[in-house]
Amino acid sequence: MPVKRVCRLFVYGTLQPQAGTRMGQWIAARLIRSEPASAPGRIFAVRGGNGWFPALLPPRGGKHVVGTLCWLSLGPGELALLDRYEGCEYRRVAAPVRTMEGQREVAQLYLWHTTLPHDVEAIADGDFLAWLRRTRRSAFSTPRNGT
């Protein structure tokens, strides 16, 4: 039987278990536990494929992004599958995360790694899923990079 390992992953967009996307369901199937959390950064909505996805950039001015801290049970190659899904636009890094109860954790997250497209929309409150609801837009859910 393949050995599984536990990975702490902070997700703030279409990977969130409650996002209603195919990859959100993939994350949900591997959850050990999850809780609301935030991470330092600025977030922008990017249009692509059949909907919108977020781009997280380093913080400026104390901004935070709202998301979900997930403890995942991952088998061999599953973290690499997520990296491939995210593509060259993102880089996975370890970063500080704070739960809504105030607990500090270090978790992996995907940071935007390339130049932003010119038509992005800033999400001032840092909450991508709330932005989708407010603007009545759909989350990106197109298969990507063989995933």
C-alpha positions, -999 to 999 in steps of 0.1 A, spaced: 0 0 0 15 34 -9 26 56 19 5 88 24 18 120 39 1 149 55 4 182 38 -8 216 52 -21 236 22 -38 270 23 -63 274 -5 -80 307 -13 -98 301 -46 -110 273 -69 -91 247 -48 -112 254 -17 -134 223 -9 -165 245 -8 -157 262 -42 -179 237 -61 -152 230 -87 -137 197 -98 -104 204 -81 -121 216 -50 -138 182 -49 -104 165 -54 -91 184 -24 -122 175 -3 -117 138 -10 -82 140 6 -91 162 36 -82 151 71 -95 184 85 -99 220 74 -107 254 89 -111 290 78 -79 309 78 -61 339 62 -26 346 48 -8 378 41 -12 389 5 -32 407 -22 -56 389 -45 -68 396 -80 -94 379 -101 -82 366 -135 -105 356 -163 -96 323 -180 -112 293 -196 -148 290 -185 -146 314 -155 -125 332 -130 -96 322 -108 -75 341 -82 -39 353 -83 -23 358 -49 6 383 -48 29 392 -18 14 415 8 16 453 6 1 474 33 -11 447 57 -35 430 33 -48 395 39 -64 368 18 -93 347 31 -92 310 25 -92 275 40 -63 258 57 -64 221 47 -47 191 62 -45 167 33 -36 130 31 -16 128 -1 -3 98 -19 29 97 -40 28 122 -68 -4 139 -57 13 172 -47 31 171 -81 -3 167 -97 -15 199 -79 17 217 -90 10 207 -126 -26 218 -124 -16 252 -111 10 255 -139 38 279 -145 18 310 -134 21 298 -98 49 288 -75 42 267 -44 58 283 -13 57 278 25 40 308 41 26 319 75 -12 314 79 -35 323 107 -66 304 116 -98 323 125 -91 313 162 -57 331 160 -35 300 157 -4 305 136 6 278 111 30 274 82 14 260 51 21 255 15 2 279 -8 3 289 -45 17 324 -51 13 341 -85 47 339 -103 43 358 -136 31 392 -148 -6 398 -142 -28 402 -172 -40 437 -179 -77 430 -173 -75 416 -137 -99 428 -110 -85 436 -75 -105 419 -47 -103 445 -19 -116 423 9 -93 393 0 -122 368 -3 -124 352 -38 -155 331 -32 -174 360 -17 -163 381 -47 -177 354 -71 -211 355 -52 -212 393 -52 -204 397 -89 -224 366 -99 -195 352 -118 -184 315 -121 -152 299 -108 -128 285 -134 -132 247 -137 -117 238 -170 -92 209 -169 -56 221 -171 -22 208 -178 -34 172 -181 -54 173 -148 
